[in-house]
Amino acid sequence: MAAPVAQPYEEEALGKAYDARLMRRLLAYLRPHWGKVTLAILMLMVGAVLELVGPWLTKIALDRAIPDGDVGLLGLLALAFLGSLLASFALEFAQTLLTTWLGQSVMYDLRRQLFGHLQRLHVQFFDRNPVGRLITRVTNDVEVLNELFASGIVTVFGDVFTLLFIVVAMLLLDWRLALVTFLVLPFVAGVAFLFRSRIRTAYREIRVRLARLNAFLQERLTGITVLHLFGQEGAAARRFREIDREYLDAHLRSITYYALFFPIIQVLTAVAVALILSYGGIRVLDDALTVGVLAAFLQYAARFFRPIQDLSEKYNMLQGAMASSERIFKLLDTEPAVVDPPRPRPLPHPGRGEIEFRDVWFAYQKDGEEWDWVFRDVSFRIAPGERVAVVGHTGAGKTTLISLLMRFYEPQRGEILFDGVPIRDVSLEALRQRIGLVLQEVYLFSRDVGYNVSLGRPDLDAGAIRDSIARVGADTFVDRLPRGLAQPLAERGMSLSVGERQLLSFARALAFDPLVLVLDEATSSVDSELEEKIEAALEELLRDRTALVIAHRLSTVQNADRILVFHHGCLRESGTHAELLERGGLYARLHELQFTAAA
């Protein structure tokens, strides 16, 4: 039984709001930029000191300059205040640029690491993980970390320094009035604790519903032809409205919590101001406190609660970053199942193109204690230059044979040899350079024709590309394109016909000049006119090459040197077309069924 396929959206638990292990791994990405991080922290520290200047200058003006009528001192205080504002502006500008640069640099490094890791992962990993989820890791989750690095990890120092310095300044001015101001702090902590879990739940709901929305869009837009064909546009639109509404409701709940939280903090700030005015006013009337100190306290109180609000927002940012980093590191910690050997053996040069399977068993997964074998005790040898066809019913193991030969998967038992060397002992690059693979489903990139043939290899110039295109007969349509080889193709090459895409895939395989050419149902989607052109080209191109042809239509393999007949993962018959027909076995029955149906 096949493993259950993971859904393109799943309700992932957010985990801890703070995880020290994950944070250590995240901070490692700042290590190459430690100099700039240090500079940003110093800027934030200076900025926090400048926050103290305005209220302190106000105190001096009210307590000394104005009562003494000292215009000169008042002018100096005004200039100092203006200077502090300009310095704060310059520091905030530089610090914003620096922290944003840090966030973008970490994103750049992390995206490159993720993409490089994804390219090294084995094919079975992609069978079990939807592409949409992997794209989310490289884009959305990395973007969440950008917010953490650009506006969280470094800038939190600024909030902490500001709070600390304001507390010290208030205590130095008047510790009694400072304690009165701090009476509201337990209420602030209680409100923050109360809203924390609700905002966290709202954040999780937004993430889940966004994932559902993206998954629905991807699936419906990919299958838009089916929707049009069966007239299901209205049903799809109704379902989209439901999912979109759930996403909207989740956002509205989150906004509601924030709409309550921040006004409550503002009310508590106002309460703190009222306490300062009441207690401080009484002490001013008793000549126990100066007006300047009271005015400074009022300004410090307003500035004191601002970083508290900022830290509350950064808490939510932190928990989102923890969730995203957990998913990213889980992906990065996934080890490739197919890797190069520690000491790769070289393949013979120039090579012969001999393939041998020895007692090969393979299963995609283990079901309980029993292996679900899809390839059973398969042994055969393909001589250099031999053209061998592989046939069988759907699910017989034909495509599995190719996957094992290309080392997309590893067999559980037995071994596969290329030119006498076990492919487990050969580097993946060396093995795949000697095998050209043409699949039934052709994949072309959104680049020009030339790139889709050469795939960017620097040693394949325009002449070599044109030669490969001409040898498969693709030049007849390439020359008609407005820009020839430089003609950009639409997504997945949809601006070309199925047959034209197949011809380009042949040209791509031949441009790499492989020792072995593997064709997996390569002509099944091509019309008869193009099929004749391809068959004519293959007769010349397969000369002196080993060829492995996977085919469902038996009419395409009758001229093969040998035909391997697979059934339920076992090699049942081997021989030429005539020998297998004369034998009257499985191949003869397949041949009779196909040609009777065709008649």
Secondary structure, 3 states (H helix, E strand, C coil): CCCCCCCCCCCCCCCCCCCHHHHHHHHHHHHHHHHHHHHHHHHHHHHHHHHHHHHHHHHHHHHHHHHHCCHHHHHHHHHHHHHHHHHHHHHHHHHHHHHHHHHHHHHHHHHHHHHHHHHHCCHHHHHHCCHHHHHHHHHHHHHHHHHHHHHHHCHHHHHHHHHHHHHHHHHHHCHHHHHHHHHHHHHHHHHHHHHHHHHHHHHHHHHHHHHHHHHHHHHHHHCHHHHHHCCCHHHHHHHHHHHHHHHHHHHHHHHHHHHHHHHHHHHHHHHHHHHHHHHHHHHHHCCCCCHHHHHHHHHHHHHHHHHHHHHHHHHHHHHHHHHHHHHHHHHHCCCCCCCCCCCCCCCCCCCCCCEEEEEEEEEEEEECCEEEEEEEEEEEEECCCCEEEEECCCCCCHHHHHHHHCCCCCCCEEEEEECCEEHHHCCHHHHHHCEEEECCCCCCCCCEHHHHHHCCCCCCCHHHHHHHHHHCCCHHHHCCCCCHHHCECCHHHCCCCHHHHHHHHHHHHHHCCCCEEEEECCCCCCCHHHHHHHHHHHHHHCCCCEEEEECCCHHHCCCCCEEEEEECCEEEEEECHHHHHHHCCHHHHHHHHHHHHHC
